[in-house]
């Protein structure tokens, strides 16, 4: 992938954040990338570094 899929997203609410997250997870699943696990996000000085955990929910 050569572009950042969220670069143009303006996220100003929890609902918009959830929609963007949904798009990223769906794109991963559609492209055989397993999004489950713990992911580190390094903010490079733009904010706080974070850890994100994606866990599959039981039906």
Buried (B, 14 or more C-beta within 10 A) or exposed (E): EEEEEEEEBEEEEEEEEEEBBEEBBEEBEEEEEEBEEEEEEEEEEEEEEEEEEBEEEEE
